[in-house]
Amino acid sequence: MNLTKLTSAILLGAALLTGTVACSKQDNSTAQTSQTTSHKSTAAKSSDSSQTNDSSTETTNSVKTEIGKIKLTQQEAIDKFHSQFSGKQIKSIDLSLEGKQYVYEIEGFDDTHEYSAEINAETGHASSVHSERLDHDDRNEQALNLDGIISRDEASVIAEEHAHGTSQEWKLDQEHGKTYWDVEVVKGRQSTEVKIDAHSKKILETEHDD
């Protein structure tokens, strides 16, 4: 009888020990799987971040390369416009990237007509020179007030500090008698338009386009 109880106790102890070892192995396996998954997730995030940074750097370098091709100053572009349309008032000046080259698009007017010309910012060549009669509703146009305004470079610095990117396109326009700069700033795939009062340097509006 005592031998039977002793044998049962030994068998029960062995079973409990086997179960404990099995549970321990299972816990270790689960922990290792969790660590492996965590490492893979971290590596994937790191790879995505690296690709995003590479894309942002590539975009910035491309923009800077094209900006380097801008040889014509704004005043020289205005002079080119006036050589086509002498004595006309300036309505707006747009400097934007068309393909792989920058082009000034200048619009002007007088009492009866409106005028426009595109001027290559690298070569100074004028194209798309056009004029047409003003609509009756457009005969109260106001000319840009260019006296004392900040330069394109100054507007770029303000916009870039605000939007944390690289200035890519610029427009000088007026609204309600106020001349303003509209600067497009890019960072990676994100584009931000920053509207700046050309006299006071105050930021008037910011618009994001993801």
Residue pairs with C-beta under 8 A, 6 or more apart in sequence:
52 188
55 188
55 189
56 187
56 188
59 166
59 186
59 187
59 188
59 189
60 165
60 166
60 186
60 187
63 166
63 168
63 186
64 166
66 97
66 100
66 101
66 102
67 102
67 168
69 101
69 102
69 121
69 122
70 95
70 102
70 121
70 122
71 121
71 122
71 123
71 124
72 80
72 104
72 119
72 120
72 121
72 122
72 124
74 93
74 95
74 104
74 151
74 152
74 172
76 124
77 93
77 95
77 104
77 106
77 119
77 121
78 90
78 93
78 106
80 104
80 117
80 119
80 124
80 126
81 88
81 90
81 106
81 108
81 115
81 117
81 119
81 126
82 88
83 126
84 115
84 117
84 126
84 129
85 108
85 115
85 117
85 131
87 110
88 108
88 109
88 110
88 115
89 108
89 109
89 110
89 141
89 143
89 144
90 106
90 107
90 108
90 143
90 144
90 146
91 107
91 108
91 109
91 114
91 141
91 143
91 144
91 173
91 174
92 106
92 107
92 144
92 171
92 172
92 173
92 174
93 104
93 105
93 106
93 144
93 171
93 172
93 173
94 104
94 105
94 106
94 169
94 170
94 171
94 172
95 102
95 103
95 104
95 105
95 121
95 152
95 169
95 170
95 171
96 102
96 103
96 105
96 169
96 170
96 171
97 103
97 168
97 169
101 120
101 121
101 122
102 120
102 121
102 122
103 118
103 119
103 120
103 121
104 118
104 119
104 120
104 121
105 116
105 117
105 118
105 119
106 116
106 117
106 119
107 114
107 115
107 116
108 114
108 115
108 116
109 115
109 134
109 138
109 141
109 143
111 134
111 139
112 133
112 134
113 131
113 132
113 133
113 134
114 131
114 132
114 133
114 134
114 138
114 141
115 130
115 131
116 128
116 129
116 130
116 131
117 126
117 127
117 128
117 129
117 130
118 126
118 127
118 128
118 129
119 125
119 126
119 127
120 126
120 127
134 141
142 174
142 177
143 174
144 172
144 173
144 174
144 179
145 174
145 177
145 179
145 199
146 179
148 199
149 172
149 179
149 198
149 199
150 158
150 181
150 196
150 198
150 199
150 201
152 170
152 172
152 181
154 201
155 167
155 170
155 181
155 183
155 196
155 198
156 167
156 170
156 183
158 183
158 194
158 196
158 201
158 203
159 167
159 181
159 183
159 185
159 194
159 196
160 166
160 167
160 185
162 185
162 194
162 203
162 206
163 185
163 187
163 192
163 194
163 206
164 185
164 187
165 185
165 186
165 187
165 190
165 192
166 185
166 186
166 187
167 183
167 184
167 185
168 184
168 185
168 186
168 191
169 183
169 184
170 181
170 182
170 183
170 184
171 181
171 182
172 179
172 180
172 181
172 182
172 198
173 179
173 180
173 182
174 180
178 197
178 198
178 199
179 197
179 198
179 199
180 195
180 196
180 197
180 198
180 204
181 195
181 196
181 198
182 193
182 194
182 195
182 196
183 193
183 194
183 195
183 196
184 191
184 192
184 193
185 191
185 192
185 193
185 194
186 192
189 210
190 208
190 209
190 210
191 208
191 209
191 210
192 206
192 207
192 208
192 209
193 205
193 206
193 207
193 209
194 203
194 205
194 206
195 203
195 204
195 205
195 206
195 207
196 202
196 203
196 204
197 203
197 204
